Amino acid sequence: MTFYQPKNGYCYNSDTMFLYDFITKFNIKGNVLEVGGGCGVLGLLIKRDFPKINLSVIEKQEIMSEFIKKNSLQNNIDVKIINADFLDYEFDKRFDFVISNPPFYQGTLKSENEIIKTARYEEFLPMGEFFKKVNSILSERGEFIFCYDAKRIDDIISKMPKPLKVIDIRFMHPKLNKKATLVMIRAKRHAKSMVTVHPPLIGFVGENYSEEAAEIYKKAGTKSVKI
């Protein structure tokens, strides 16, 4: 699949690829919403692999919404695109799945580029408000699958609103001897099962992708074109 991206904007990276693979391990069906679509890569890949889903993508930046439209047409994938702020938008239906690679960086060192800044920093989608809104638009047994900074795992669990419950966790480590930098999480409303902590995903072995990481990129099969 070919994805057009802005030359001077935020571009998808390994976080999105790894989250895409994590999501595909589960039975994705029904109405699916991606929050913060960027150029649309995550949602469109999921729709490609699960063609029966009804996909919606909400993206607050108009320029990125246009990229989602361009990429959906380029790849002949049907998607409803909503150009609005997720926290303010009034949805007319509930969703069986909400997926997201949200902005999760903290701190004061920010890019002057508004597109990049909005896509990367948590202040544009605060964790607590984000989780609360997701919980309010999920169906009774709906699921929330997302990634976040691994160092925030305590905040993630403490701020997860009931009846959402974390049921799957997988950490990504850049290398075998490095601390985890990313955590991928699946939460479900009214779940009763205990948490499954999956084996870690290792990004690199030496200077090359690990065998699993290379397979994930191959499975995604994306090509990026900057315009």
BAKOL-352595 format. One record per residue (C-alpha): x negated, y negated, z; residue number from 1; chain. Coordinates in pm, 1 decimal. Layout:
<pts>
        u        v        w pos unit
        X        Y        Z NUM    A
...
</pts>
This chain:
<pts>
        u        v        w pos unit
      0.0      0.0      0.0   1    A
   -122.9   -347.8    -88.5   2    A
    -75.5   -629.2    164.1   3    A
   -125.9   -995.2     84.9   4    A
   -259.6  -1206.4    371.2   5    A
   -348.8  -1574.6    413.6   6    A
   -714.3  -1661.1    352.8   7    A
   -722.3  -1891.7    652.9   8    A
   -480.1  -1711.1    882.7   9    A
   -458.5  -1418.2   1119.5  10    A
   -518.7  -1083.2    949.1  11    A
   -421.3   -739.3   1072.2  12    A
   -695.5   -531.3   1231.1  13    A
   -765.7   -192.4   1387.8  14    A
   -517.4   -258.9   1671.7  15    A
   -233.3   -252.4   1420.8  16    A
   -366.6     58.8   1248.1  17    A
   -400.5    247.6   1576.5  18    A
    -56.6    134.4   1696.4  19    A
     93.9    244.9   1363.9  20    A
    -50.2    593.6   1414.5  21    A
     70.8    605.5   1776.7  22    A
    425.7    511.7   1673.4  23    A
    437.1    784.9   1408.5  24    A
    392.2   1050.3   1678.3  25    A
    751.5    988.1   1787.2  26    A
   1090.6   1042.1   1625.3  27    A
   1155.8    695.2   1485.5  28    A
   1514.7    650.6   1368.9  29    A
   1812.0    417.7   1358.5  30    A
   1779.1     40.7   1387.9  31    A
   1415.7    -64.5   1429.2  32    A
   1290.8   -415.7   1506.6  33    A
    931.6   -532.3   1476.8  34    A
    854.3   -838.0   1691.3  35    A
    588.6  -1072.3   1555.3  36    A
    553.3   -924.9   1209.6  37    A
    250.2  -1115.6   1083.8  38    A
    221.2  -1013.6    718.0  39    A
    452.9   -718.1    783.8  40    A
    200.5   -435.3    778.5  41    A
    317.4   -247.2   1090.1  42    A
    689.3   -245.3   1015.1  43    A
    646.1   -175.6    644.3  44    A
    414.3    119.6    710.8  45    A
    668.0    265.3    954.6  46    A
    950.1    214.7    702.5  47    A
    737.7    387.5    436.4  48    A
    687.1    690.4    662.5  49    A
   1042.1    687.4    805.3  50    A
   1248.7    571.3    504.7  51    A
   1586.4    632.2    671.2  52    A
   1537.6    363.4    938.4  53    A
   1703.5     21.5    915.5  54    A
   1408.0   -215.4    956.3  55    A
   1422.7   -575.1   1075.4  56    A
   1117.2   -794.1   1134.7  57    A
   1124.0  -1118.0   1332.6  58    A
    839.7  -1365.4   1276.8  59    A
    837.5  -1721.7   1408.0  60    A
    587.9  -1866.0   1156.2  61    A
    748.4  -1951.5    824.1  62    A
    430.0  -1894.0    625.7  63    A
    396.3  -1540.4    764.2  64    A
    764.3  -1469.3    699.0  65    A
    694.0  -1549.9    334.0  66    A
    406.6  -1300.2    337.1  67    A
    638.6  -1032.3    477.7  68    A
    881.5  -1103.0    193.7  69    A
    601.7  -1088.4    -63.8  70    A
    464.9   -763.2     79.4  71    A
    805.3   -597.6    101.4  72    A
    866.8   -675.7   -265.7  73    A
    514.1   -568.9   -360.9  74    A
    565.3   -229.7   -196.3  75    A
    935.8   -192.6   -283.0  76    A
   1042.3   -160.1     81.2  77    A
   1374.9   -289.7    209.9  78    A
   1353.5   -505.1    523.3  79    A
   1559.5   -775.1    692.9  80    A
   1331.0  -1070.9    766.2  81    A
   1419.8  -1311.5   1047.0  82    A
   1220.2  -1636.3   1060.2  83    A
   1278.3  -1738.4   1422.6  84    A
   1133.5  -1736.2   1773.2  85    A
   1206.1  -1394.7   1926.1  86    A
   1279.4  -1537.9   2270.3  87    A
   1536.8  -1785.0   2135.2  88    A
   1704.8  -1579.0   1865.0  89    A
   2053.1  -1434.3   1928.5  90    A
   2067.6  -1085.5   1777.2  91    A
   2399.3   -950.7   1650.5  92    A
   2315.5   -586.3   1723.7  93    A
   2109.8   -361.6   1949.2  94    A
   1806.4   -165.3   1838.3  95    A
   1706.3    196.8   1888.4  96    A
   1337.0    102.2   1870.3  97    A
   1143.8   -218.9   1919.0  98    A
    781.0   -209.0   1802.4  99    A
    519.1   -479.5   1839.4 100    A
    153.9   -578.4   1834.8 101    A
    218.3   -899.2   2029.1 102    A
    -15.4  -1191.2   2102.1 103    A
   -190.4  -1091.2   2424.7 104    A
   -511.9  -1291.9   2461.3 105    A
   -540.8  -1520.9   2761.3 106    A
   -771.9  -1813.1   2832.6 107    A
   -839.2  -2159.9   2702.4 108    A
  -1082.4  -2093.6   2414.7 109    A
   -849.0  -2111.0   2116.5 110    A
   -876.9  -2141.1   1741.2 111    A
   -776.7  -2475.4   1592.2 112    A
   -589.6  -2276.6   1327.8 113    A
   -222.5  -2273.8   1433.5 114    A
   -147.2  -1948.8   1247.2 115    A
   -426.9  -1764.2   1427.0 116    A
   -353.4  -1925.0   1763.9 117    A
     15.0  -1831.5   1756.2 118    A
    -64.1  -1473.4   1655.1 119    A
   -326.8  -1414.5   1923.3 120    A
   -243.6  -1594.7   2249.0 121    A
      5.7  -1476.2   2511.3 122    A
    132.8  -1825.2   2589.9 123    A
    334.0  -1804.2   2265.2 124    A
    508.5  -1487.1   2386.4 125    A
    464.9  -1448.9   2766.1 126    A
    465.2  -1087.2   2879.6 127    A
    747.1  -1108.9   3134.8 128    A
    986.0  -1295.6   2904.6 129    A
    892.2  -1069.4   2614.7 130    A
    969.0   -749.7   2806.3 131    A
   1294.6   -888.5   2946.6 132    A
   1423.3   -985.8   2600.9 133    A
   1324.0   -647.6   2453.1 134    A
   1512.5   -469.6   2732.2 135    A
   1823.6   -678.5   2661.1 136    A
   1842.4   -587.7   2289.8 137    A
   1765.2   -216.0   2310.7 138    A
   2038.7     44.4   2283.3 139    A
   2127.8    244.9   2595.2 140    A
   1851.4    502.0   2528.6 141    A
   1634.9    267.7   2323.9 142    A
   1255.8    278.6   2311.1 143    A
    985.8     11.0   2315.2 144    A
    647.2     97.2   2159.0 145    A
    369.6   -161.5   2165.9 146    A
      2.0   -229.6   2232.8 147    A
   -168.4   -468.6   2470.4 148    A
   -501.6   -558.2   2630.3 149    A
   -601.6   -249.1   2832.5 150    A
   -712.0   -468.6   3125.7 151    A
   -349.1   -575.0   3173.4 152    A
   -215.4   -226.0   3244.9 153    A
   -121.1   -321.2   3601.4 154    A
     78.2   -623.4   3479.7 155    A
    242.8   -415.6   3207.6 156    A
    372.7   -156.4   3452.8 157    A
    476.2   -407.2   3720.0 158    A
    658.1   -633.5   3471.4 159    A
    839.4   -357.1   3282.9 160    A
   1207.4   -429.8   3361.0 161    A
   1442.9   -150.9   3463.5 162    A
   1586.6     66.1   3321.2 163    A
   1282.2     68.8   3087.3 164    A
   1025.7    322.8   3204.4 165    A
    676.7    390.0   3067.0 166    A
    658.2    748.7   2940.4 167    A
    352.6    757.3   2708.4 168    A
     14.5    585.2   2740.2 169    A
   -294.3    604.2   2521.7 170    A
   -612.8    401.6   2566.7 171    A
   -849.3    303.2   2285.8 172    A
  -1222.2    275.8   2356.5 173    A
  -1450.3    107.7   2100.1 174    A
  -1713.9    375.0   2171.6 175    A
  -1732.1    678.9   2397.3 176    A
  -1933.5    500.3   2667.2 177    A
  -1740.7    172.0   2648.0 178    A
  -1445.7     57.0   2857.2 179    A
  -1099.6     71.1   2700.4 180    A
  -1001.6   -249.7   2518.9 181    A
   -653.8   -155.1   2396.9 182    A
   -363.6     37.3   2545.5 183    A
    -70.5    174.4   2346.7 184    A
    250.5    230.1   2538.2 185    A
    589.9    390.3   2480.3 186    A
    867.7    298.0   2720.7 187    A
   1226.2    424.6   2718.1 188    A
   1545.1    310.1   2885.5 189    A
   1680.8    548.7   3151.3 190    A
   1393.1    793.7   3099.9 191    A
   1347.4   1056.0   3370.9 192    A
   1028.4   1221.0   3244.1 193    A
    690.0   1163.8   3403.5 194    A
    420.1    965.3   3222.8 195    A
    211.0   1141.9   2958.3 196    A
   -142.8   1001.2   2943.6 197    A
   -277.4   1101.6   2603.6 198    A
   -643.0   1173.5   2526.5 199    A
   -837.5    853.3   2453.1 200    A
   -885.7    725.6   2100.7 201    A
  -1249.7    646.7   2022.2 202    A
  -1305.4    379.1   1758.0 203    A
  -1667.0    431.3   1659.3 204    A
  -1937.9    695.4   1681.6 205    A
  -2262.4    510.8   1627.5 206    A
  -2205.0    262.5   1345.9 207    A
  -1929.6    464.1   1176.4 208    A
  -1562.0    517.1   1249.9 209    A
  -1489.2    823.3   1458.6 210    A
  -1334.9   1112.8   1270.3 211    A
   -990.9   1033.9   1412.9 212    A
  -1015.4    659.9   1342.4 213    A
  -1121.9    730.6    983.2 214    A
   -823.3    964.0    942.4 215    A
   -587.0    694.4   1073.3 216    A
   -714.3    443.7    816.0 217    A
   -681.1    707.9    545.0 218    A
   -325.1    787.4    657.6 219    A
   -229.1    418.6    653.1 220    A
   -378.1    375.5    307.1 221    A
   -369.3     -4.0    309.4 222    A
   -547.2   -251.9     84.2 223    A
   -574.4   -615.2    191.1 224    A
   -570.3   -904.6    -56.7 225    A
   -632.3  -1255.6     77.9 226    A
   -470.4  -1541.5   -108.3 227    A
</pts>
